[in-house]
Amino acid sequence: MLERVKRIFGNRWVKFSLATVVYTLWFVVWTENPWMLLGVVVLFDIYITKALKRYVWGKPAEAVKRNPLLRSIFDWVDALLFATVLATLIHIFFFAMYVIPSSSMEKSLLIGDYLYVSKAAYGPQMPNTPLSFPFVHHTMPFSKTRKSFSEAVKWPYHRLKGLRKVERNDVVVFNFPAGDTVLLENQNVSYYSALRDYQQALGPERGRERLYKDYTVISRPVDKRENYIKRCVGIPGDTIEIIHSQLYVNGRPQQQAGKVQYQYAVTTNGTPISRNAFEEMGISAEDISYNPYTKTYTLPLHAAMRERIANMGNIVEVTPYESVEYYDQIFPNDSAYRWTEDNFGPLWVPAKGATVPLTLQNLPLYRRIIETYEGNRLEVKQGRIYINGAPADSYTFAMDYFFMMGDNRHNSADSRFWGFVPEDHIVGRAAFIWLSLDKEKRFPKNIRWNRMFRKVE
C-alpha cells in the first residue's frame, strides 16, 4: 500500500497537479490577481517539460557537480535562497513576530512579551514597497538612518480576504499613522509633536524652517512606518467619549477588556512600600515615582492592585490622577476642541461610504483623513472649504477608521493624541504570547514561564 502511494505521488503529473492547485488557490484566488496564472506555465516547465533546466541551467549544473567547492557553495546558496523566500511568504501572508517595547499596554501585555501576530485574521495587506531588504522593517541592519527599501516600485493598498473583521476590544498591531514623516536623528519623537513645539516657540514659518534645519526630515510609505500595538476601542461608526477617565462607546461604559490601569497618587504614613510588594504586583522599577517630602508614590494600578494597596496598613490615601488642563498635543490639536486624555470627545469614528456634513467647526477632526490618508487637495478660502478645487459642504469617506487606546491609560501615546487609524494601516491581530522575558532580571530568572503561550485578551 505504501509503495503504491509513493508511486502515485511520485508521478510528475500528480506533482504538477497538486502544485498547481496550491499555487492557484494561494496566489491567484486569494490575491484576486489573474496575472499570477502565468506562474502555472513555470510550474508546468518545472514538473513536466524541464526545458529551462535542460537548455539554460544544464551546463552550469554539470560544472557545479564536477567541482566539490562549487557544489558546496551552490548547496548553501540554494538553501539560504529557499529559506528566505519561504520566510518572506510566511511573513507577508500569515503571521509576524512582535515584541512589546513599552509599557503602554500594561498590565495586559508586559515589556518583553514576544507575540504571535496573525495577519490572516483580518487579511494580509500586500506590501506597498515590494523591493526591500528581507527580515528588516525600514532601516538596514547596523544602521540607524539608511533605509532598507526602494520606492522605485509602489503598489496601491490591497488587502486579501481575512478570517474576520477588526472587532471592538481586539488587540491590534498597526503602522503608526503619524509615522509618515520622521525626524531621522530623533525617531522616538513624533514629527508633528516636535513641529507644534517649534511653531509655538518661533511662529508657524520660522518654527518649520528651524525644525528642518535642526533635523533631516524624511517620509515613509504606510508599510514601512513604525509598528504600534493598542486595543481597538472604537470601530467604524462608533462614537467615543471619555468622561473623568471612564471610556464610553456609543453612550455606554466600555465593556471591560484586559487589565486597564490608571495613574494614582498613593500617600503613605512615612513607611515605604516594600520592594517585594511591588514585584508581586508586577510594578516595574521605572514605573515607580516617590516624593519623600509628601511621602507619596505615583503608580500605575489596575482595579485589583488599587484595592490591595488601599488595604495596606501604611497607606493613608489613594487618589486617582485626572488630566484636566488642555494642551495642544491632544487630538485634534486645535484650541476649538479643549479635550484632555481623561475628558475627551464625543468623537464619531468614520466608516467607509458614510457621508458627514463638512464645516469649519468639524474640519479639524477629519482634515488629516481627507488630505493625508485619502489623498485629496483641501483648501480653505474666504470661509469656504474646497476639495480638489471644488466647493465642499460634505465628505464621503473612502476607508474605514479605528480608534485605538493603550490599557495603561496614563502612559500611552494613542488615538487621543494622533487620531484615527486607517484600515490600510492595520497589520494584524495579536494572538498569543510565545515568550516573555523580564528585562530587570538575569537568565534564567528573567523567563516569565507563566506567560508563555498565553492567549492575548
C-alpha positions as a Markdown table, in Angstrom:
| # | Residue | x | y | z |
|---|---|---|---|---|
| 1 | Met | 0.0 | 0.0 | 0.0 |
| 2 | Leu | 2.8 | 2.4 | 1.0 |
| 3 | Glu | 4.7 | 1.7 | -2.2 |
| 4 | Arg | 1.5 | 2.4 | -4.2 |
| 5 | Val | 1.1 | 5.8 | -2.5 |
| 6 | Lys | 4.7 | 6.6 | -3.2 |
| 7 | Arg | 4.3 | 5.7 | -6.8 |
| 8 | Ile | 1.2 | 7.8 | -7.2 |
| 9 | Phe | 2.7 | 10.9 | -5.5 |
| 10 | Gly | 6.0 | 10.4 | -7.3 |
| 11 | Asn | 4.3 | 10.8 | -10.7 |
| 12 | Arg | 5.3 | 14.1 | -12.3 |
| 13 | Trp | 1.7 | 14.8 | -13.4 |
| 14 | Val | 0.4 | 14.3 | -9.9 |
| 15 | Lys | 3.1 | 16.6 | -8.5 |
| 16 | Phe | 2.3 | 19.2 | -11.1 |
| 17 | Ser | -1.5 | 19.0 | -10.4 |
| 18 | Leu | -1.0 | 19.3 | -6.6 |
| 19 | Ala | 1.4 | 22.2 | -7.0 |
| 20 | Thr | -0.9 | 23.9 | -9.5 |
| 21 | Val | -3.9 | 23.6 | -7.1 |
| 22 | Val | -2.0 | 25.1 | -4.1 |
| 23 | Tyr | -0.4 | 27.8 | -6.2 |
| 24 | Thr | -3.8 | 28.8 | -7.8 |
| 25 | Leu | -5.7 | 28.9 | -4.5 |
| 26 | Trp | -2.9 | 30.9 | -2.8 |
| 27 | Phe | -1.5 | 33.3 | -5.5 |
| 28 | Val | -4.5 | 33.6 | -7.9 |
| 29 | Val | -7.8 | 33.1 | -5.9 |
| 30 | Trp | -6.7 | 34.6 | -2.6 |
| 31 | Thr | -4.8 | 37.5 | -4.1 |
| 32 | Glu | -7.5 | 38.1 | -6.7 |
| 33 | Asn | -4.8 | 38.6 | -9.3 |
| 34 | Pro | -5.4 | 36.7 | -12.6 |
| 35 | Trp | -2.0 | 37.7 | -13.9 |
| 36 | Met | -0.5 | 35.2 | -11.4 |
| 37 | Leu | -1.9 | 32.4 | -13.6 |
| 38 | Leu | 1.3 | 32.9 | -15.7 |
| 39 | Gly | 3.1 | 31.1 | -12.8 |
| 40 | Val | 1.3 | 27.9 | -13.9 |
| 41 | Val | 3.5 | 27.9 | -17.0 |
| 42 | Val | 6.6 | 28.0 | -14.9 |
| 43 | Leu | 5.2 | 25.0 | -12.8 |
| 44 | Phe | 4.5 | 23.1 | -16.0 |
| 45 | Asp | 8.1 | 23.5 | -17.1 |
| 46 | Ile | 9.5 | 22.6 | -13.6 |
| 47 | Tyr | 7.5 | 19.3 | -13.4 |
| 48 | Ile | 6.8 | 18.3 | -17.0 |
| 49 | Thr | 8.9 | 19.8 | -19.8 |
| 50 | Lys | 12.0 | 20.8 | -17.8 |
| 51 | Ala | 13.1 | 23.0 | -20.8 |
| 52 | Leu | 14.6 | 25.7 | -18.6 |
| 53 | Lys | 16.7 | 23.2 | -16.7 |
| 54 | Arg | 17.8 | 21.4 | -19.9 |
| 55 | Tyr | 18.7 | 24.4 | -22.1 |
| 56 | Val | 19.6 | 27.2 | -19.5 |
| 57 | Trp | 20.8 | 25.5 | -16.3 |
| 58 | Gly | 22.1 | 22.3 | -17.8 |
| 59 | Lys | 25.7 | 23.1 | -18.4 |
| 60 | Pro | 26.2 | 25.2 | -15.3 |
| 61 | Ala | 24.7 | 22.4 | -13.2 |
| 62 | Glu | 27.1 | 19.9 | -14.7 |
| 63 | Ala | 30.0 | 22.2 | -13.9 |
| 64 | Val | 28.8 | 22.5 | -10.3 |
| 65 | Lys | 28.5 | 18.7 | -9.9 |
| 66 | Arg | 32.1 | 18.2 | -11.1 |
| 67 | Asn | 33.6 | 20.8 | -8.7 |
| 68 | Pro | 33.2 | 20.0 | -4.9 |
| 69 | Leu | 33.8 | 23.6 | -3.9 |
| 70 | Leu | 31.2 | 25.0 | -6.3 |
| 71 | Arg | 28.7 | 22.2 | -5.3 |
| 72 | Ser | 29.1 | 23.1 | -1.6 |
| 73 | Ile | 28.6 | 26.9 | -2.3 |
| 74 | Phe | 25.7 | 26.1 | -4.5 |
| 75 | Asp | 24.0 | 24.0 | -1.8 |
| 76 | Trp | 24.4 | 26.7 | 0.8 |
| 77 | Val | 23.1 | 29.4 | -1.6 |
| 78 | Asp | 20.2 | 27.2 | -2.7 |
| 79 | Ala | 19.3 | 26.5 | 1.0 |
| 80 | Leu | 19.5 | 30.2 | 2.0 |
| 81 | Leu | 17.5 | 31.3 | -1.0 |
| 82 | Phe | 14.8 | 28.8 | -0.3 |
| 83 | Ala | 14.6 | 29.7 | 3.4 |
| 84 | Thr | 14.5 | 33.4 | 2.5 |
| 85 | Val | 11.7 | 33.1 | 0.0 |
| 86 | Leu | 9.7 | 30.8 | 2.3 |
| 87 | Ala | 10.1 | 33.0 | 5.3 |
| 88 | Thr | 9.2 | 36.1 | 3.3 |
| 89 | Leu | 6.0 | 34.5 | 2.0 |
| 90 | Ile | 5.0 | 33.4 | 5.5 |
| 91 | His | 5.7 | 36.9 | 6.8 |
| 92 | Ile | 3.6 | 38.6 | 4.1 |
| 93 | Phe | 0.7 | 36.2 | 4.1 |
| 94 | Phe | 0.3 | 34.5 | 7.5 |
| 95 | Phe | 2.0 | 35.9 | 10.6 |
| 96 | Ala | 4.7 | 38.1 | 12.1 |
| 97 | Met | 6.5 | 38.3 | 15.5 |
| 98 | Tyr | 6.3 | 41.4 | 17.6 |
| 99 | Val | 8.0 | 42.3 | 20.9 |
| 100 | Ile | 6.4 | 44.7 | 23.4 |
| 101 | Pro | 8.8 | 47.7 | 23.6 |
| 102 | Ser | 6.9 | 50.0 | 26.0 |
| 103 | Ser | 4.5 | 49.9 | 29.0 |
| 104 | Ser | 1.5 | 51.3 | 27.1 |
| 105 | Met | -0.4 | 48.0 | 27.3 |
| 106 | Glu | 0.5 | 47.0 | 30.8 |
| 107 | Lys | -0.8 | 45.0 | 32.7 |
| 108 | Ser | -2.5 | 43.2 | 29.8 |
| 109 | Leu | 0.9 | 43.0 | 28.0 |
| 110 | Leu | 4.3 | 43.5 | 29.6 |
| 111 | Ile | 7.6 | 44.8 | 28.2 |
| 112 | Gly | 9.4 | 41.8 | 26.9 |
| 113 | Asp | 6.4 | 39.8 | 25.8 |
| 114 | Tyr | 7.0 | 38.2 | 22.4 |
| 115 | Leu | 3.8 | 38.0 | 20.4 |
| 116 | Tyr | 2.5 | 35.9 | 17.5 |
| 117 | Val | 0.6 | 38.4 | 15.4 |
| 118 | Ser | -1.9 | 36.8 | 12.9 |
| 119 | Lys | -2.0 | 38.6 | 9.5 |
| 120 | Ala | -4.6 | 36.1 | 8.2 |
| 121 | Ala | -7.1 | 37.2 | 10.9 |
| 122 | Tyr | -8.0 | 40.5 | 9.2 |
| 123 | Gly | -6.5 | 39.5 | 5.8 |
| 124 | Pro | -2.8 | 40.2 | 4.9 |
| 125 | Gln | -2.0 | 43.5 | 3.4 |
| 126 | Met | 0.1 | 43.4 | 0.2 |
| 127 | Pro | 3.3 | 45.4 | 0.5 |
| 128 | Asn | 3.3 | 49.0 | -0.7 |
| 129 | Thr | 7.1 | 48.7 | -1.3 |
| 130 | Pro | 7.8 | 45.2 | -2.5 |
| 131 | Leu | 11.5 | 46.0 | -3.2 |
| 132 | Ser | 13.1 | 45.8 | 0.3 |
| 133 | Phe | 15.8 | 44.0 | 2.2 |
| 134 | Pro | 14.4 | 40.8 | 3.8 |
| 135 | Phe | 13.8 | 40.4 | 7.5 |
| 136 | Val | 14.1 | 44.1 | 8.4 |
| 137 | His | 11.5 | 46.8 | 8.7 |
| 138 | His | 12.5 | 50.2 | 7.4 |
| 139 | Thr | 16.2 | 50.6 | 8.3 |
| 140 | Met | 19.2 | 48.5 | 7.2 |
| 141 | Pro | 21.0 | 46.3 | 9.8 |
| 142 | Phe | 23.8 | 48.1 | 11.7 |
| 143 | Ser | 22.4 | 51.5 | 10.6 |
| 144 | Lys | 20.1 | 54.0 | 12.2 |
| 145 | Thr | 19.5 | 56.1 | 9.1 |
| 146 | Arg | 19.9 | 54.0 | 5.9 |
| 147 | Lys | 16.5 | 52.9 | 4.6 |
| 148 | Ser | 16.0 | 49.2 | 3.7 |
| 149 | Phe | 13.6 | 49.6 | 0.9 |
| 150 | Ser | 13.2 | 51.2 | -2.6 |
| 151 | Glu | 10.3 | 53.2 | -3.7 |
| 152 | Ala | 11.1 | 52.6 | -7.4 |
| 153 | Val | 8.1 | 50.2 | -7.4 |
| 154 | Lys | 5.0 | 51.2 | -5.4 |
| 155 | Trp | 1.8 | 49.1 | -5.1 |
| 156 | Pro | -1.6 | 50.6 | -4.1 |
| 157 | Tyr | -3.3 | 49.4 | -1.0 |
| 158 | His | -4.8 | 45.9 | -1.4 |
| 159 | Arg | -5.9 | 43.7 | 1.5 |
| 160 | Leu | -6.7 | 40.0 | 0.9 |
| 161 | Lys | -9.7 | 38.3 | 2.5 |
| 162 | Gly | -9.3 | 37.5 | 6.2 |
| 163 | Leu | -11.0 | 35.3 | 8.7 |
| 164 | Arg | -12.9 | 38.2 | 10.2 |
| 165 | Lys | -13.0 | 42.0 | 10.6 |
| 166 | Val | -11.4 | 44.1 | 13.4 |
| 167 | Glu | -13.7 | 43.9 | 16.4 |
| 168 | Arg | -14.1 | 46.1 | 19.4 |
| 169 | Asn | -11.6 | 45.3 | 22.1 |
| 170 | Asp | -9.2 | 43.4 | 19.8 |
| 171 | Val | -5.5 | 43.9 | 20.5 |
| 172 | Val | -4.2 | 45.1 | 17.1 |
| 173 | Val | -0.8 | 45.7 | 15.6 |
| 174 | Phe | -0.8 | 48.6 | 13.1 |
| 175 | Asn | 1.5 | 51.0 | 11.3 |
| 176 | Phe | 1.8 | 54.3 | 13.2 |
| 177 | Pro | -0.4 | 56.8 | 11.3 |
| 178 | Ala | 1.7 | 59.8 | 12.3 |
| 179 | Gly | 4.9 | 58.0 | 11.3 |
| 180 | Asp | 4.5 | 59.1 | 7.7 |
| 181 | Thr | 7.1 | 61.9 | 8.4 |
| 182 | Val | 10.1 | 61.2 | 10.6 |
| 183 | Leu | 12.9 | 63.2 | 12.2 |
| 184 | Leu | 15.8 | 60.9 | 11.2 |
| 185 | Glu | 18.2 | 61.9 | 14.0 |
| 186 | Asn | 15.4 | 61.6 | 16.7 |
| 187 | Gln | 12.9 | 58.9 | 15.6 |
| 188 | Asn | 11.5 | 58.4 | 19.1 |
| 189 | Val | 9.8 | 61.9 | 18.9 |
| 190 | Ser | 6.8 | 62.4 | 16.7 |
| 191 | Tyr | 7.5 | 64.8 | 13.9 |
| 192 | Tyr | 4.1 | 66.5 | 14.3 |
| 193 | Ser | 4.6 | 66.9 | 18.0 |
| 194 | Ala | 8.0 | 68.5 | 17.5 |
| 195 | Leu | 6.7 | 70.7 | 14.8 |
| 196 | Arg | 3.9 | 72.1 | 17.1 |
| 197 | Asp | 6.5 | 72.8 | 19.8 |
| 198 | Tyr | 8.8 | 74.6 | 17.3 |
| 199 | Gln | 5.9 | 76.6 | 15.9 |
| 200 | Gln | 4.6 | 77.5 | 19.3 |
| 201 | Ala | 8.0 | 78.9 | 20.2 |
| 202 | Leu | 9.0 | 80.6 | 17.0 |
| 203 | Gly | 5.8 | 81.0 | 14.9 |
| 204 | Pro | 4.5 | 78.9 | 12.0 |
| 205 | Glu | 7.0 | 79.7 | 9.3 |
| 206 | Arg | 10.2 | 80.2 | 11.4 |
| 207 | Gly | 9.3 | 77.2 | 13.5 |
| 208 | Arg | 9.1 | 74.9 | 10.5 |
| 209 | Glu | 12.3 | 76.3 | 9.0 |
| 210 | Arg | 14.2 | 75.8 | 12.2 |
| 211 | Leu | 12.9 | 72.2 | 12.6 |
| 212 | Tyr | 14.1 | 71.3 | 9.1 |
| 213 | Lys | 17.4 | 73.0 | 9.8 |
| 214 | Asp | 17.9 | 71.0 | 13.1 |
| 215 | Tyr | 16.8 | 67.6 | 11.7 |
| 216 | Thr | 16.8 | 65.6 | 8.5 |
| 217 | Val | 13.1 | 65.1 | 7.7 |
| 218 | Ile | 12.1 | 62.1 | 5.7 |
| 219 | Ser | 8.8 | 60.4 | 4.7 |
| 220 | Arg | 7.9 | 56.7 | 4.9 |
| 221 | Pro | 5.3 | 54.7 | 3.0 |
| 222 | Val | 2.5 | 53.0 | 5.0 |
| 223 | Asp | 4.0 | 49.6 | 5.3 |
| 224 | Lys | 7.4 | 51.0 | 6.5 |
| 225 | Arg | 6.1 | 53.1 | 9.4 |
| 226 | Glu | 6.7 | 52.0 | 12.9 |
| 227 | Asn | 4.6 | 49.2 | 14.3 |
| 228 | Tyr | 2.4 | 50.1 | 17.3 |
| 229 | Ile | 0.1 | 47.8 | 19.4 |
| 230 | Lys | -3.0 | 49.0 | 21.1 |
| 231 | Arg | -6.5 | 47.9 | 21.9 |
| 232 | Cys | -9.2 | 48.8 | 19.4 |
| 233 | Val | -11.9 | 50.6 | 21.5 |
| 234 | Gly | -13.8 | 52.2 | 18.5 |
| 235 | Ile | -14.7 | 50.5 | 15.2 |
| 236 | Pro | -16.2 | 52.4 | 12.2 |
| 237 | Gly | -19.4 | 54.1 | 13.1 |
| 238 | Asp | -18.8 | 54.2 | 16.9 |
| 239 | Thr | -18.9 | 57.4 | 19.0 |
| 240 | Ile | -16.1 | 57.6 | 21.5 |
| 241 | Glu | -16.2 | 59.7 | 24.7 |
| 242 | Ile | -14.1 | 59.8 | 27.8 |
| 243 | Ile | -15.6 | 61.4 | 31.0 |
| 244 | His | -13.4 | 61.6 | 34.1 |
| 245 | Ser | -11.1 | 58.8 | 32.7 |
| 246 | Gln | -14.1 | 56.4 | 32.0 |
| 247 | Leu | -14.4 | 55.4 | 28.4 |
| 248 | Tyr | -17.9 | 55.4 | 26.8 |
| 249 | Val | -18.6 | 53.7 | 23.5 |
| 250 | Asn | -21.9 | 54.7 | 21.9 |
| 251 | Gly | -23.1 | 56.2 | 25.2 |
| 252 | Arg | -22.3 | 53.1 | 27.3 |
| 253 | Pro | -19.3 | 52.4 | 29.6 |
| 254 | Gln | -16.7 | 50.3 | 27.8 |
| 255 | Gln | -17.1 | 46.6 | 28.2 |
| 256 | Gln | -14.1 | 45.7 | 30.3 |
| 257 | Ala | -11.3 | 44.0 | 28.4 |
| 258 | Gly | -7.7 | 43.3 | 29.5 |
| 259 | Lys | -6.3 | 44.9 | 32.7 |
| 260 | Val | -6.9 | 48.6 | 32.3 |
| 261 | Gln | -4.8 | 50.7 | 34.7 |
| 262 | Tyr | -4.6 | 54.3 | 35.6 |
| 263 | Gln | -2.2 | 56.6 | 37.4 |
| 264 | Tyr | -2.7 | 57.1 | 41.2 |
| 265 | Ala | -1.1 | 59.1 | 44.0 |
| 266 | Val | -0.5 | 56.8 | 46.9 |
| 267 | Thr | 0.2 | 58.6 | 50.1 |
| 268 | Thr | 1.9 | 56.7 | 53.0 |
| 269 | Asn | 2.3 | 57.3 | 56.7 |
| 270 | Gly | 6.1 | 57.5 | 56.1 |
| 271 | Thr | 6.7 | 53.8 | 56.0 |
| 272 | Pro | 7.7 | 52.8 | 52.4 |
| 273 | Ile | 6.1 | 50.1 | 50.4 |
| 274 | Ser | 8.4 | 47.1 | 50.2 |
| 275 | Arg | 10.2 | 46.1 | 47.0 |
| 276 | Asn | 8.7 | 42.6 | 47.3 |
| 277 | Ala | 5.2 | 44.0 | 47.3 |
| 278 | Phe | 5.9 | 45.9 | 44.1 |
| 279 | Glu | 7.4 | 42.7 | 42.5 |
| 280 | Glu | 4.4 | 40.7 | 43.5 |
| 281 | Met | 2.1 | 43.2 | 41.8 |
| 282 | Gly | 4.3 | 43.4 | 38.7 |
| 283 | Ile | 5.1 | 47.1 | 39.1 |
| 284 | Ser | 8.5 | 47.7 | 37.4 |
| 285 | Ala | 11.1 | 50.0 | 39.0 |
| 286 | Glu | 10.8 | 52.5 | 36.1 |
| 287 | Asp | 7.1 | 53.0 | 36.8 |
| 288 | Ile | 7.6 | 53.9 | 40.5 |
| 289 | Ser | 8.0 | 57.5 | 41.4 |
| 290 | Tyr | 8.3 | 58.6 | 45.0 |
| 291 | Asn | 8.2 | 62.1 | 46.6 |
| 292 | Pro | 9.9 | 61.9 | 50.1 |
| 293 | Tyr | 8.5 | 65.3 | 51.1 |
| 294 | Thr | 4.9 | 64.4 | 50.6 |
| 295 | Lys | 5.5 | 60.7 | 51.3 |
| 296 | Thr | 3.6 | 60.0 | 48.1 |
| 297 | Tyr | 4.2 | 57.4 | 45.4 |
| 298 | Thr | 2.9 | 57.9 | 41.8 |
| 299 | Leu | 1.9 | 54.4 | 40.5 |
| 300 | Pro | 0.0 | 52.8 | 37.6 |
| 301 | Leu | -2.6 | 50.5 | 39.1 |
| 302 | His | -5.5 | 48.4 | 37.8 |
| 303 | Ala | -8.5 | 47.7 | 40.0 |
| 304 | Ala | -7.2 | 44.7 | 41.9 |
| 305 | Met | -3.8 | 46.3 | 42.6 |
| 306 | Arg | -5.6 | 49.5 | 43.7 |
| 307 | Glu | -7.7 | 47.6 | 46.2 |
| 308 | Arg | -4.6 | 45.7 | 47.5 |
| 309 | Ile | -2.6 | 48.8 | 48.1 |
| 310 | Ala | -5.5 | 50.7 | 49.7 |
| 311 | Asn | -5.8 | 47.8 | 52.3 |
| 312 | Met | -2.1 | 48.1 | 53.3 |
| 313 | Gly | -1.6 | 49.3 | 56.9 |
| 314 | Asn | 0.9 | 52.1 | 55.9 |
| 315 | Ile | -1.4 | 53.7 | 53.2 |
| 316 | Val | -3.2 | 56.9 | 54.1 |
| 317 | Glu | -4.8 | 57.8 | 50.8 |
| 318 | Val | -5.1 | 56.5 | 47.2 |
| 319 | Thr | -6.1 | 59.3 | 44.8 |
| 320 | Pro | -6.7 | 58.8 | 41.1 |
| 321 | Tyr | -4.9 | 61.1 | 38.7 |
| 322 | Glu | -7.1 | 63.1 | 36.2 |
| 323 | Ser | -5.8 | 65.3 | 33.4 |
| 324 | Val | -8.0 | 68.5 | 33.4 |
| 325 | Glu | -5.8 | 71.1 | 31.7 |
| 326 | Tyr | -6.0 | 71.3 | 27.8 |
| 327 | Tyr | -2.7 | 71.2 | 25.8 |
| 328 | Asp | -2.3 | 71.2 | 22.1 |
| 329 | Gln | -0.8 | 67.7 | 21.8 |
| 330 | Ile | -4.3 | 66.2 | 22.3 |
| 331 | Phe | -6.2 | 65.3 | 19.1 |
| 332 | Pro | -7.4 | 67.2 | 17.0 |
| 333 | Asn | -4.6 | 69.6 | 18.2 |
| 334 | Asp | -7.0 | 72.6 | 17.8 |
| 335 | Ser | -7.9 | 75.1 | 20.6 |
| 336 | Ala | -11.6 | 74.8 | 19.5 |
| 337 | Tyr | -11.6 | 71.3 | 21.0 |
| 338 | Arg | -10.3 | 71.7 | 24.5 |
| 339 | Trp | -10.1 | 68.0 | 25.2 |
| 340 | Thr | -7.7 | 66.1 | 27.6 |
| 341 | Glu | -6.7 | 62.5 | 27.8 |
| 342 | Asp | -9.2 | 62.0 | 30.6 |
| 343 | Asn | -12.0 | 64.1 | 29.2 |
| 344 | Phe | -12.3 | 63.6 | 25.5 |
| 345 | Gly | -15.0 | 63.7 | 22.8 |
| 346 | Pro | -17.6 | 62.9 | 21.9 |
| 347 | Leu | -15.9 | 61.8 | 18.6 |
| 348 | Trp | -17.5 | 59.8 | 15.8 |
| 349 | Val | -15.3 | 57.2 | 14.1 |
| 350 | Pro | -15.6 | 57.4 | 10.3 |
| 351 | Ala | -16.9 | 54.5 | 8.3 |
| 352 | Lys | -16.3 | 53.6 | 4.6 |
| 353 | Gly | -19.1 | 55.1 | 2.5 |
| 354 | Ala | -20.5 | 57.3 | 5.2 |
| 355 | Thr | -21.1 | 61.0 | 4.5 |
| 356 | Val | -20.7 | 63.8 | 7.0 |
| 357 | Pro | -21.5 | 67.5 | 6.7 |
| 358 | Leu | -18.3 | 69.4 | 6.4 |
| 359 | Thr | -18.0 | 72.7 | 8.2 |
| 360 | Leu | -15.2 | 74.9 | 9.5 |
| 361 | Gln | -16.1 | 73.7 | 13.0 |
| 362 | Asn | -15.7 | 69.9 | 12.4 |
| 363 | Leu | -12.9 | 70.2 | 9.8 |
| 364 | Pro | -10.1 | 69.8 | 12.3 |
| 365 | Leu | -11.5 | 66.3 | 13.2 |
| 366 | Tyr | -11.4 | 65.0 | 9.6 |
| 367 | Arg | -8.8 | 67.2 | 7.8 |
| 368 | Arg | -5.9 | 64.7 | 8.1 |
| 369 | Ile | -8.2 | 61.9 | 6.8 |
| 370 | Ile | -9.2 | 64.0 | 3.7 |
| 371 | Glu | -5.7 | 65.3 | 2.9 |
| 372 | Thr | -3.2 | 62.6 | 4.0 |
| 373 | Tyr | -5.0 | 59.3 | 4.3 |
| 374 | Glu | -7.3 | 59.6 | 1.3 |
| 375 | Gly | -5.1 | 61.9 | -0.8 |
| 376 | Asn | -7.3 | 64.9 | -1.6 |
| 377 | Arg | -6.2 | 68.5 | -2.0 |
| 378 | Leu | -8.0 | 70.6 | 0.7 |
| 379 | Glu | -8.1 | 74.3 | 0.9 |
| 380 | Val | -10.0 | 76.9 | 3.0 |
| 381 | Lys | -10.6 | 80.2 | 1.1 |
| 382 | Gln | -12.7 | 83.1 | 2.3 |
| 383 | Gly | -14.5 | 80.9 | 4.8 |
| 384 | Arg | -15.3 | 78.1 | 2.4 |
| 385 | Ile | -13.9 | 74.6 | 2.1 |
| 386 | Tyr | -12.6 | 73.4 | -1.3 |
| 387 | Ile | -11.7 | 69.7 | -2.0 |
| 388 | Asn | -9.7 | 69.2 | -5.2 |
| 389 | Gly | -10.7 | 72.7 | -6.4 |
| 390 | Ala | -14.5 | 72.3 | -5.9 |
| 391 | Pro | -16.6 | 73.8 | -3.1 |
| 392 | Ala | -17.5 | 71.1 | -0.5 |
| 393 | Asp | -20.1 | 71.1 | 2.2 |
| 394 | Ser | -19.9 | 67.3 | 2.9 |
| 395 | Tyr | -17.4 | 64.5 | 2.6 |
| 396 | Thr | -17.8 | 60.7 | 1.9 |
| 397 | Phe | -15.1 | 58.5 | 3.5 |
| 398 | Ala | -13.2 | 56.1 | 1.2 |
| 399 | Met | -11.9 | 53.9 | 4.1 |
| 400 | Asp | -12.9 | 52.5 | 7.5 |
| 401 | Tyr | -11.1 | 54.0 | 10.5 |
| 402 | Phe | -10.5 | 52.8 | 14.1 |
| 403 | Phe | -9.8 | 54.4 | 17.5 |
| 404 | Met | -7.0 | 52.8 | 19.5 |
| 405 | Met | -6.1 | 53.1 | 23.1 |
| 406 | Gly | -3.5 | 51.6 | 25.4 |
| 407 | Asp | -4.6 | 49.7 | 28.5 |
| 408 | Asn | -2.1 | 51.8 | 30.5 |
| 409 | Arg | -4.2 | 54.8 | 30.1 |
| 410 | His | -1.9 | 57.5 | 31.5 |
| 411 | Asn | 1.2 | 56.2 | 29.8 |
| 412 | Ser | 0.1 | 55.5 | 26.2 |
| 413 | Ala | 0.6 | 57.6 | 23.0 |
| 414 | Asp | -2.6 | 56.5 | 21.3 |
| 415 | Ser | -5.6 | 57.9 | 19.3 |
| 416 | Arg | -6.2 | 60.5 | 21.9 |
| 417 | Phe | -3.0 | 62.2 | 20.7 |
| 418 | Trp | -2.8 | 61.4 | 17.0 |
| 419 | Gly | -6.3 | 60.5 | 15.9 |
| 420 | Phe | -7.7 | 57.7 | 13.8 |
| 421 | Val | -6.1 | 54.5 | 12.4 |
| 422 | Pro | -7.0 | 54.0 | 8.7 |
| 423 | Glu | -7.8 | 50.4 | 7.6 |
| 424 | Asp | -4.8 | 50.4 | 5.3 |
| 425 | His | -2.5 | 50.7 | 8.4 |
| 426 | Ile | -3.8 | 47.6 | 10.1 |
| 427 | Val | -1.1 | 44.8 | 10.3 |
| 428 | Gly | -2.7 | 42.0 | 12.3 |
| 429 | Arg | -4.3 | 40.7 | 15.5 |
| 430 | Ala | -2.1 | 39.8 | 18.5 |
| 431 | Ala | -3.0 | 36.2 | 19.1 |
| 432 | Phe | -0.8 | 34.8 | 21.9 |
| 433 | Ile | 2.5 | 35.3 | 23.8 |
| 434 | Trp | 5.1 | 32.7 | 22.9 |
| 435 | Leu | 7.9 | 34.0 | 25.0 |
| 436 | Ser | 8.2 | 36.6 | 27.8 |
| 437 | Leu | 11.4 | 38.0 | 29.3 |
| 438 | Asp | 11.8 | 40.3 | 32.2 |
| 439 | Lys | 14.5 | 42.8 | 31.4 |
| 440 | Glu | 15.0 | 43.6 | 35.1 |
| 441 | Lys | 16.2 | 40.0 | 35.9 |
| 442 | Arg | 19.0 | 37.8 | 34.6 |
| 443 | Phe | 18.7 | 34.5 | 32.8 |
| 444 | Pro | 17.1 | 32.1 | 33.7 |
| 445 | Lys | 15.1 | 34.0 | 36.2 |
| 446 | Asn | 14.1 | 36.5 | 33.5 |
| 447 | Ile | 11.9 | 34.0 | 31.8 |
| 448 | Arg | 8.2 | 34.5 | 32.7 |
| 449 | Trp | 7.1 | 30.9 | 32.4 |
| 450 | Asn | 3.5 | 31.7 | 33.5 |
| 451 | Arg | 3.0 | 34.0 | 30.5 |
| 452 | Met | 4.3 | 31.6 | 27.7 |
| 453 | Phe | 1.7 | 30.5 | 25.2 |
| 454 | Arg | -1.0 | 32.7 | 26.9 |
| 455 | Lys | -3.7 | 34.0 | 24.7 |
| 456 | Val | -3.8 | 37.8 | 24.3 |
| 457 | Glu | -7.1 | 39.1 | 25.8 |
